[in-house]
């Protein structure tokens, strides 16, 4: 349950992180912040933050000097209302889109980087999600995906919010990860290039589009 949800009037769910409602040192919040801060170190250009939730990560990315603009997308009207209230920034725009719907990317333009943290474990049908990314990621653009590790596609997850949780081998073969993806492991706040044999709870996949648009 989201700590402090009554005080802030924010819906109690672990799947929508609202930093102001959580205690200092909160483990889940620290994990989410760590992913955005890790990616923000090298973020550049125009960034698409898919499943942005309440927008704290979008604003974190926007504060990176090399970032020109961040577009945050989420299907929750309630979460986006909080994003626009608490995490506004001159370089951030928020839009409501359903990532399982055809054409969700229309009108958003092209992006140098696409970030999708903790999304694919919620999707019953990933086809339109990947198709939209393929259309809006620039040639040689960068894609970041994160997802909790588990028993694999088609197998039940212990998390009531997740349809499934991927195995490492499945994460390494995501359809949107063109070229040779680079895998990173995360445990708590710690993120590092994947070390075989080490136990991780979350995998981050970094993949660069290997051809210009139209030749991919």
C-alpha positions in Angstrom: 0.0 0.0 0.0 1.2 3.5 -0.8 2.3 5.1 2.5 0.5 8.3 3.2 -2.2 7.8 0.5 -4.9 9.2 2.8 -3.0 12.4 3.5 -2.3 13.0 -0.2 -5.5 11.6 -1.6 -3.5 9.4 -3.9 -4.8 5.9 -4.9 -3.1 3.2 -2.8 -1.2 0.9 -5.1 2.4 -0.3 -5.5 2.1 0.1 -9.2 1.9 3.9 -9.1 4.8 5.5 -7.3 4.1 8.9 -5.7 7.4 9.9 -3.9 5.8 12.5 -1.7 3.6 9.9 -0.1 6.3 7.4 0.8 8.7 7.3 3.8 12.3 8.4 3.4 14.4 5.4 2.5 11.5 3.4 1.1 12.9 0.4 -0.8 10.5 0.4 -3.7 10.9 4.1 -4.3 14.7 3.8 -4.1 14.6 1.1 -6.8 12.5 3.2 -9.2 14.6 6.3 -8.6 17.8 4.3 -9.3 16.7 3.3 -12.7 15.8 6.8 -13.9 19.0 8.2 -12.4 21.1 5.5 -14.1 19.6 6.2 -17.5 19.7 10.0 -16.9 23.5 9.9 -16.7 23.8 9.5 -20.5 20.3 10.6 -21.7 20.3 13.0 -24.7 17.9 14.6 -27.1 14.2 14.0 -27.1 13.0 11.3 -24.7 9.8 9.2 -24.5 9.0 7.9 -21.1 6.4 5.1 -21.5 4.3 4.2 -18.4 5.5 7.4 -16.7 2.9 7.1 -13.9 3.0 10.2 -11.7 5.8 11.8 -13.7 8.6 12.0 -11.2 11.0 10.0 -13.5 10.1 12.2 -16.5 11.1 15.3 -14.6 14.3 13.6 -13.4 15.2 13.0 -17.1 14.3 16.6 -18.0 16.8 17.9 -15.5 19.6 16.3 -17.4 21.5 19.0 -19.4 21.7 17.0 -22.7 17.9 16.3 -22.8 15.9 18.7 -25.0 12.4 17.4 -24.2 10.6 14.5 -22.3 7.2 13.2 -23.3 5.6 11.1 -20.6 2.8 8.7 -21.5 0.5 6.7 -19.3 -3.0 5.2 -19.5 -4.0 6.3 -16.0 -5.9 9.7 -16.1 -5.5 9.9 -12.3 -1.7 9.3 -12.3 -1.3 11.9 -15.1 -3.3 14.5 -13.1 -0.8 14.1 -10.3 2.1 14.3 -12.7 0.9 17.6 -14.1 0.2 18.9 -10.6 3.5 17.9 -8.8 6.1 17.2 -11.5 5.6 19.9 -14.1 8.7 21.1 -15.9 9.2 23.4 -19.0 10.8 20.5 -20.8 8.1 17.9 -20.0 4.7 17.1 -21.6 2.3 14.4 -20.5 -0.2 12.4 -22.7 -2.8 9.8 -21.9 -2.3 6.7 -24.1 -3.1 3.0 -23.9 0.1 1.2 -25.0 -1.9 -1.9 -26.0 -4.0 0.1 -28.5 -3.2 0.5 -32.2 -1.6 3.8 -33.1 -0.8 4.9 -29.5 2.3 6.7 -30.9 0.5 8.9 -33.3 1.1 12.6 -32.9 4.0 12.2 -30.5 6.8 12.6 -33.1 10.2 10.9 -33.2 12.5 10.3 -30.3 16.2 9.8 -29.7 15.5 7.5 -26.7 12.6 5.5 -25.6 12.3 4.3 -21.9 9.8 1.7 -20.7 10.3 0.8 -17.1 8.1 -1.9 -15.5 5.6 -2.1 -18.3 5.8 -5.4 -20.3 4.9 -7.5 -17.3 1.4 -5.8 -17.4 0.7 -6.4 -21.1 -1.4 -9.2 -22.3 -0.6 -8.4 -25.9 2.7 -6.7 -26.6 2.4 -6.5 -30.4 1.0 -2.9 -30.6 3.4 -1.8 -27.8 6.5 -2.8 -29.9 5.0 -1.6 -33.1 4.5 1.9 -31.7 8.1 2.0 -30.4 9.3 0.9 -33.8 7.5 3.8 -35.5 8.6 6.5 -33.0 12.2 5.6 -32.3 14.7 7.5 -34.6 17.3 5.7 -36.6 20.1 4.6 -34.3 17.9 5.6 -31.4 18.3 4.1 -27.9 15.8 1.8 -26.2 15.8 1.1 -22.4 13.4 -1.6 -21.0 13.2 -2.8 -17.4 11.2 -5.6 -16.0 11.2 -7.8 -12.8 12.6 -11.3 -13.3 10.5 -14.4 -12.6 9.3 -17.7 -14.0 8.7 -16.6 -17.6 6.0 -15.8 -20.0 2.8 -17.8 -19.7 3.5 -18.7 -16.1 1.7 -17.1 -13.1 3.5 -14.4 -11.1 3.4 -14.0 -7.3 2.8 -10.3 -7.8 -1.0 -9.7 -8.2 -0.4 -6.8 -10.5 1.8 -8.7 -13.0 0.5 -11.1 -15.7 4.0 -12.7 -15.8 7.6 -12.0 -15.1 10.3 -12.8 -17.7 13.3 -15.0 -17.4 16.7 -13.6 -18.3 16.8 -15.4 -21.6 13.5 -13.9 -22.6 14.6 -10.4 -21.7 17.7 -10.8 -23.9 15.4 -11.5 -26.9 12.8 -8.8 -26.6 11.4 -8.0 -30.1 12.1 -4.3 -29.8 15.8 -4.8 -28.9 17.3 -4.6 -32.3 21.0 -5.4 -32.7 22.8 -7.0 -29.7 21.1 -5.9 -26.5 23.2 -5.1 -23.3 21.8 -6.5 -20.1 22.1 -4.9 -16.6 21.1 -6.4 -13.4 19.4 -4.6 -10.5 19.1 -5.5 -6.8 17.8 -2.6 -4.7 19.6 0.6 -5.7 22.5 -1.3 -7.2 22.6 -1.5 -11.0 25.5 -3.1 -12.9 26.4 -4.9 -16.2 25.0 -8.4 -15.9 27.3 -10.8 -13.9 26.5 -14.5 -14.7 25.6 -16.4 -11.5 24.7 -13.3 -9.5 21.1 -13.0 -8.3 19.1 -10.0 -9.6 15.5 -9.0 -9.1 15.2 -6.7 -12.1 16.8 -6.7 -15.5 17.4 -3.6 -17.6 17.9 -4.0 -21.3 19.7 -1.4 -23.4 19.5 -1.7 -27.2 20.4 0.7 -30.0 18.6 0.7 -33.3 21.2 -0.6 -35.8 19.9 1.2 -38.9 18.4 4.5 -40.0 14.6 4.6 -40.3 13.4 3.2 -43.5 16.3 0.7 -43.6 15.6 -1.1 -40.3 
